[in-house]
Amino acid sequence: MINFKGDLFATAASFGGIAVVKLVSSVVLTRLLYPEAYGIVTIVASVAFVMEMLSDVGVVGLMVRHERAAEQRFIDTMWTIRLVRGAVNAAILFAIAPWLAEAYGEPALTAALRIFAGWFLLFGMESMSFPLAIRRQRARVVNYTELAATLVSTVFVIVVSSIWRDHRGMIYGMLVNRALITGASWFFYRAERPRLAMDREVARESLGFARYTVPSSLVTLLISQFDKFVFLKLFPIQMLGLYGLAGNIAGPVEALTNRITRSVLFPRCAANFRREPATVREKYYGENVKLIALILFMPAMVAGASEFIVHLLFDARYAYAWVILQAFALRGTLGALASMAENVLVATDTPRPLLVANVLRACWLVPGCLLGWYFWGFVGFLVAASLETLPGLLYFLWLQHRRGLMIPRYEAMKVAFIGAVFAASLAVSSQLVAMMPGIRG
C-alpha cells in the first residue's frame, strides 16, 4: 500500500510532478517567447547559482544534524544568519547588475538582475520550518509545498508571458515561486517561529561548519561547469548538442537520487546518531534496504536502457547520444553510491569529508578530461568525465571503513544489485531496439 505521508514517496512524487510541470511549461513557453528571453533567464539563473554557491554556509545541514537545533535560540540565530546572507546577496547583485549586463553585452540584463535580486531577500526571510521538517524526517512538508508553488507559479508565468512576450514573465515567476514557498513556511511549526537573535556560540559553530561547506561549494562550482567551459574549445558545436541532450535526460535522475539521499537518508542517519550513536551502522544498512535499492535502481536502469531511450525519443541525427547517456548514467550510479556514503559520514561528523572528496574530484576531472581528449579524443574525454565521482567514492568508502561505519558484504551487495539491474535493462533494451526496423542505421 502506498504511504502518501512517507518521505520517500513524497520526494519521488513531488520531484516527478515538478519535472512534468516544467516540461509542459517549456512546450508552451517556446511557442510564446523568442530564444533571447531564454538566454536572459539562463544568465540570471547562472549568476544566482554562482552567488548561492559562493555564500553557502550550510544552514540546512547544520540544522539537521546538530543536537541543539531544536532549541529556540539556535533556530533564531540560524534564521538571522540566513536573513543577513540573503540581504547581502540581494544588495551585491543589485549593485553589480550594470557591470554584468555590460560584460554580457545585453542591456536588458540590468533590470532583470535587479528584479531577481529580491529572490535572495525572500529566501532569507523563509522560516526555519523546512530545515526542521527535514530534521524530523517529515520532508513531505517541503516536497509538497514546492510542488504546489511550482504549479501556481507556472500558471502565473504562462499567463504573464502570453501578455508581455518577453523574459519578464519568467523572472517574476521565479519571485512568485520563492514568495509562495517563503509564505507557506510560516504556517508550519508556528510555536518555533524565528526572531532576530544572535547566539555567539551558535554563530561560531555555523562558521566552523561553513569552513568546510564554502570551499566545498567553490570546488563543486568548478566541477559542475568545467566540462561545459572547455567543451567548445575541443569539439564541434554539434557534439555539444548531443552532450547537452544526454545531460538533460540523465540530469533529473541524478538530481532525484541526490534529493532522496539528502532529504530522506541523511535525516534518518542524523536522528539515529543523536539517539543511539552505537547503532548507526546497523540501522544504516538494516533500515534502508528498499531506499538504497531505489536510489541505485534508477541510474543503473537508465545506463542499460540508454540506447533504446535515445532511439525511441529522437531521430538518427541524435543516435550517438545514447553512448553519452550511458556514460552519464554510469556517473550517476557512482554518484549515488558516493552520496549515500557521504550522508552517513556527514550525519555522524563534520562536513570535512565532502570538501576532501570534491577536491579529489577536481584533481581527477581537470587533468583527466584533458589527457583523455589528448590521447583518445572525445571518448577519452567522456570516460574521464563519467568517472569524476570515483575518487570521492573511494575516499568515502575508505573513511566509512576506518570509522567503523561499513559492513563490507552489504557494499558488495550494492555492486551486485547494480550489475544485475544494468544487465537486465541492457538485455531488454537490446531486444526492443532490434525490433524497431532500421533504427540502427
C-alpha positions, 0 to 999 in steps of 0.5 A: 500500500502506498504511504502518501505521508512517507518521505520517500514517496513524497520526494519521488512524487513531488520531484516527478510532478515538478519535472512534468510541470516544467516540461509542459511549461517549456512546450508552451513557453517556446511557442510564446517567447523568442530564444533571447528571453531564454538566454536572459533567464539562463544568465540570471539563473547562472549568476544566482547559482554562482552567488548561492554557491559562493555564500553557502554556509550550510544552514540546512545541514547544520540544522539537521544534524546538530543536537541543539537545533531544536532549541529556540535560540539556535533556530533564531540565530540560524534564521538571522544568519540566513536573513543577513546572507540573503540581504547581502546577496540581494544588495551585491547583485543589485549593485553589480547588475550594470557591470554584468549586463555590460560584460554580457553585452545585453542591456536588458540584463540590468533590470532583470538582475535587479528584479531577481535580486529580491529572490535572495531577500525572500529566501532569507526571510523563509522560516526555519520550518523546512530545515526542521521538517527535514530534521524530523524526517517529515520532508513531505512538508517541503516536497509538497509545498514546492510542488504546489508553488511550482504549479501556481507559479507556472500558471502565473508565468504562462499567463504573464508571458502570453501578455508581455512576450518577453523574459519578464514573465519568467523572472517574476515567476521565479519571485512568485515561486520563492514568495509562495514557498517563503509564505507557506513556511510560516504556517508550519511549526508556528510555536518555533517561529524565528526572531532576530537573535544572535547566539555567539556560540551558535554563530561560531559553530555555523562558521566552523561548519561553513569552513568546510561547506564554502570551499566545498561549494567553490570546488563543486562550482568548478566541477559542475561547469568545467566540462561545459567551459572547455567543451567548445574549445575541443569539439564541434558545436554539434557534439555539444548538442548531443552532450547537452541532450544526454545531460538533460535526460540523465540530469533529473535522475541524478538530481532525484537520487541526490534529493532522496539521499539528502532529504530522506537518508541523511535525516534518518542517519542524523536522528539515529546518531543523536539517539543511539550513536552505537547503532548507526551502522546497523540501522544504516544498512538494516533500515534502508534496504528498499531506499538504497535499492531505489536510489541505485535502481534508477541510474543503473536502469537508465545506463542499460536502457540508454540506447533504446531511450535515445532511439525511441525519443529522437531521430538518427541525427541524435543516435550517438547520444545514447553512448553519452547517456550511458556514460552519464548514467554510469556517473550517476550510479557512482554518484549515488553510491558516493552520496549515500556514503557521504550522508552517513559520514556527514550525519555522524561528523563534520562536513570535512569529508565532502570538501576532501572528496570534491577536491579529489574530484577536481584533481581527477576531472581537470587533468583527466578530461584533458589527457583523455581528449589528448590521447583518445579524443572525445571518448577519452574525454567522456570516460574521464568525465563519467568517472569524476565521482570515483575518487570521492567514492573511494575516499568515502568508502575508505573513511566509512571503513576506518570509522567503523561505519561499513559492513563490507558484504552489504557494499558488495551487495550494492555492486551486485544489485547494480550489475544485475539491474544494468544487465537486465535493462541492457538485455531488454533494451537490446531486444526492443531496439532490434525490433524497431526496423532500421533504427540502427542505421 
